[in-house]
């Protein structure tokens, strides 16, 4: 069934965004990311205490590409 759409204003789109107007059968957004972090990097909350003497993150990635999107 055709869709009737009025005025649309798009302020910004990210490179991993999906924007559609009208009828859609399937949408498949794709993105990939790799994150390296040391000890205590993703701790959240109020009153969190963390004691790390020395924290190092060693990264060795020989293939350079883990999630190829084509």
DAVEN-V919363 format. One record per run of one state. SS is the DSSP state (H for helix, E for strand, - for the rest). FROM is the first residue (numbers start at 0). TO is the last residue. Records with the same first field share a line. If there is no record, write none. Layout:
SS=FROM-TO / FROM-TO
//
This chain:
-=0-69
//
